[in-house]
Amino acid sequence: MLALTALTVLSLWLWTPDLPRATLASRYLQAPADLIRVGAWPLHVRQSGPPDAPAVVLLHGFGSSLHTWDAWAMGLSATHRVVRIDLPGSGLSPPDPAHDYRDARSLQLLIALMDSLGLQRASLVGHSMGGRIAWTFAAQYPERVDKLVLVAPDGFASSGFEYGKPMDVPAALGLMRHVLPKPLLRMNLQSAYARPETLSEAVTTRYHDLILAPGARQAMLDRLQQTVLQEPTPLLRQIKAPTLLVWGEADAMIPLSNAQDYLQAIAGSRLVSWPQVGHLPQEEAAEASQQAVAAFLR
């Protein structure tokens, strides 16, 4: 009986229910007008900068949100119309209505977004998973892309991700739909940061809150299960847009050595990197990386 009671108490302590959307909006929504419908998708879209300036669209990575770009958006807004979105099932954007998180669907979303905002062309910035979406878009729709910034982009095969096969998602990972205490999430986030102090309590709380949005955890699992990588070099060679690679030299998730694959495949591309910076240079080296990107976009 004592063991059963202890197990019940532990389960109640670990159980992590969704947070109501109204609660999340009160904490993280800047303006009600930022919640819009774009084609089939209800989206959280935040814009800043002069509306008639050259446009730049920012795409976050897996499990993240448009807040990862706060510092960059502030700096780039001086010269650009900055558009950043929460991808479906991330941040304040509800899950995809078709529960389709394949890259082809993300490209359709980008086309719909640009069309709805009246953007015939824009520069694209993508981090990690968002980088893979950005370079795929630049390869397939070169007429819509001015410049391309790839921040530690995803796309080449790695441990657990083979070409032509969906990821084998461990069954234990499915438990996060019900169990995701903040200390456990913090442990997982720490690998993305080279300097632990960058992962503040406020940043950890924001990540935790937004992952607890209704349907967000299932959307993350669906996205993993639906991601099927293809050998990227043929597509990368089709990219015509001037391309800047941005990397942290202490990236433990997508190492700096991967940059050579992109530099060889994308004609004229170049790399900027910083020591003692991990997978999120837009957060860990916010000022230096923003200045490098602003200079490139100008």
N, C-alpha and C positions, 0 to 999 in steps of 0.2 A: 504493500500500500504506500509506504514511504517513497519507494522508487517511482511508482506511478505518479504520485503527487509532484515529485521533483521533475519528472519528464513533462508533465502538464505545465508547470511553471516555466520550464525552459522553452517549451513550444510557444507559449504566450509571449515570452520575452523576445524570441526571435521572429515571430510572425510580424510581417511588415505590410500592412494594407496600403492600397492606393490612397493618394491625397486627392480631395475634390478639386476639380478644375478651377472653381471659383477661388479657392485658397491659393492655388498656384498663380492665378492671374493677379491676385492682390499683391503678391510678392515680386513677380517677375515681368508682368505686362506693363510696358511703358505707356501705351495709349490703346484704348479699345479699337481704334481704326487699324491697328497693326494685325488684327485678326481678320483675314480676308479669305475669299474663295477664289481659287485660281483653277479654272477648268473643273476637274473632278475633285480637287483637293482643298480642304479647309487648311489654311496655313497661317503660321505666325511669321510675318514679314516686317522687318524694321528698316526704315530708310533714313538717311541723313545726307547732308551736303546739298549743294545747289542742284535743283531738279533738271537744269539744262546743261550740267557739266557732263563730261565723259563718265560712263557708268562702269562700276565694278561690282561683281556679284561674288559674295563670300559663302563658301560651303564648308560646314564643320565636319568633323570626323565622327566615328562610331561612338554612340553613347554620349555625345556632347550636345552643344546647343549654340545658338548664335552669340551667346554671351562670351564665348572663347575669343571673339574678335573685338571686344570692347575697346582695347587700346588702339588697335589698328583702325577701327572705324572712326574713332575720334580724330586721329591724325590724317587719314585719307579724305575725310569729309571737307578738308580745306580746299581740295582741288578736284574732287570726284563726287558724283552721285553714288553713294554707297548703299547697296542692297544686300542685306543678310537675312537668311531664312533659317527656320528650324525645319529640317527635313521631316517628312511624315513619320509620326511615331517617336519624334524627338522633341525635347524642349516643350514648348506650348502648342506644337502642331499635333493634332490628333493622328491616330494611325491611318495608314492608307485605306480608303474605303474598300478597295479590292484586295487588301492585305497582300499587295504585290510590291516587293522591295528589290526586284531585280534592277540591274543597271539600265536596261532598256526603258524601264518605267521612269527611272530618275531623269533620263534624257528627255522623255516626253514632258515631265514636270518642268524642266528648265525651259524648254521651248514655250510652254504655256505661260510660265512666269514672265519671260521676256516679252512675249506678245501682249500679255495683259498690262504690262507696265510701259508699253510703247517703245521697247528697246530693240532696235534692229540689230545692234551690235553692243557688246560689252566685253570688258576684260573679266577673266575668271580667276578666282583664287580658291584653292581647295586644299584642305588639310587631311592627310591620311586617307580614309575612305572617300571623303569629299574630294581629295586630290585625284583619286581614280575616276570619279565621276567627271571631274573637270577635264582631265586629259582625254578621256573617251569622247566627251562632247566636242572638244577642240579638234579631234581627229575626224569626227563624223560631220561636224557642222562648221567648217573653217570660215565660212562667210559670216558667221555670227560672233566670232571671237577676235578681239583686238590684240590682247596680250594674255599670257598665261603665267600664273604663279602657283607652283606646286610645293606645298609645305609637307615634307616627309611623306610623299604620296605612297599609297598602297597600289598594288597591281601585279608585282612579280610573285611567283610561288615562294612559299615559306613553310615553316613547320605547321602542319595541320591544314594548309591550303595547297592543293595540287591543281594543276591545270585540268579543266574539263570535268571536275568532280565537285559536288557540293561539300562543304565542310562537314566533317563528322563531329557534330555538336554533342559533347558529353551529356548523358542523361542528368548528371548532378547539376549541370548548369540550369536546367529547367526549374530547379528548386527556387531560383531567384524570383520567380513569379510570386512566391509566397513568403520567402525568407530573404531579407536583404537589410540587416541592421547597418547603421551608418559606419561603425568601426570596420565591418567586413568590407564595405565599399571602399573606404579609405585605404585599406591594405592593398586593394587592387589598383587604385588610382596612383599609388605611390610610384609604381614602376614607370609611369609616364613622365615623372619629374626627376631631374638630376639633383636639384636642390630642394630638400624636404620643406624648407620654410615657404616655398612658393605655393605649396598646397595648404593654404590657410584653412581655418575652421569655416570661414564664410564660403570659400570656394567648394569645400567638401559638402557643406550643407546645400549649396545650390545644385551640385551634381545629384545629390541624394534626393532632394525634393523633386527634381524634374524627371528622374528615372521612376519616381513613384506616381507619375501622371497616369491616369486611367489608360490601360492598354499599352503603355510604353514598354514594359518588360517583355510582353509577348511580341511586340513589334521588333525588339532587338533580337530575340531568338529567331523570329521569322526571317529577318534580314540575314543573319548568319547562315541559316539553312538554305536560303535561296541564292546566296552568292556563289557563282561559279566562275572562277578566273579562267581567262584565255591568255595564251602567250601574248604579251603586250607589244612586243617589238614591231610587228607589222603595222599596228595602229599608231604607235608612237612616231614611226617614220613618216606618217601622213601629216603630222602637225606642222603647220606653216606659221603659226603665231609666235612672235618672240617669247621665249620661255625662261623664267627664272626659277631655279630650285633653291629652296630655303630649308636648312637643316640644323638640328642641334647635334654637335659632335659627340655628345654622350647619350644619344638616343638608344635606349635599350629595347625598343619595340620594332622600329624599322631603322636599322643601322645606317650610318653615313655611307658605308661602302656601297649601299644600293644606289647612291646617286650616280655612280659611274655608269650603270645600265641606262639611266635616263640621258646622261650627257652624251653617250655614244649613239643613242637612238634618235634623239631630237636635235635636228640640225641647228647649230648656233646657240644652243641652250648654255646657260652658265649657272654657277653655284655660289651661294653665300652660306657660311656656316659660322657657328660660335662655340667655343669650348665651354664645358661645364653647363651645357644646356641639353635638356632631354627631348622628348617627343613633341613638346609644345612650345616652340620658340616664340609664338605669338603671345604667350603668357610669361615665359621665363626670361626672354630677352625682348620684351615688348617694345621698348623704345628703339633699340638698335635695329631690330628686324623690321619694324614699321618704317623707319627711315630708308632702309635699303629697298623695300618694296615701293615706297612713294617715289624714290628716285627712278626706279625702273619703270614705273607706270607713267612718269612724266616724259 
